[in-house]
Amino acid sequence: MNSSILKSEVEEKYFTYHKKSGYIGFIGAMIFVLILESVGVSFLLYNWNPFLHWLHLIICILLLIFLIWDTRAVIKNPILIENGQLSMKIGIRPRILIDIENIEEIKSGGINYEADRKKKEVLDLSLLGFDGPTFEIVLIEPIKNKDFFGKESGSIRRIFFSVDEKDEFYRMIKRES
C-alpha cells in the first residue's frame, strides 16, 4: 500500500524570524565577551577571594548555557501555520497558539509599537528589541498568556513579532482567514 496516500493533505508553512535580525551574530558576540570576561574576572577574584571566584564562574557557565539554549531554540522553532492555527514559540519562551479565525487584523508598517508594547494586553515577541517588529496581530477574542513557568499571567489581545519573509507570511495569513 502506498504510504503517501495515507498521509493527510495538510498544508503547513514555516517562517523564520532570526535570519534578518542579527540575533545570532549578537548572541555570538555576547558569548565571546562572556568567555573573555569570565576568564579575566575569575583570575582576579581567585587572587582576592576564592569563594567569589567559584560563584562568578558558576554564574557565567549558567549564563553561557542559557544563551546557547535560547539560540538553539530560536533556530529550531520557526513560526508555523498549520491546520488553521498560527503557532509561535520564540526561543525558550512559552508557545502561543492562535486560531487563524481569531485574528481580527494583521498590521504591517506604521504600527504603534513603542507606545503600546508596555501595555498588559500586548505581547512583545520581537527578538532583542533592536528592530521594531514587522507585524502586529489584533485578536477578536483574547488568549491567555503564560509566563516562563507555565503560570497564566493575563490576557493578550495584541501581539508584536517579526518574520523574515514578510510578504509571504502576510499572504498566507490572509489566505487562511
Secondary structure, DSSP 8 states (H G I E B T S, - for coil): --HHHHS----EEEE-SSTTTTHHHHHHHHHHHHHHHHHHHHHHHHHH-HHHHHHHHHHHHHHHHHHHHHHHHHHH--EEEETTEEEE--TTS--EEEEGGGEEEEE-SS--HHHHTTSTTEEE--STTSS--SEEEEEEEEEEEE-TTS-EEEEEEEEEE--SSHHHHHHHHHHH-
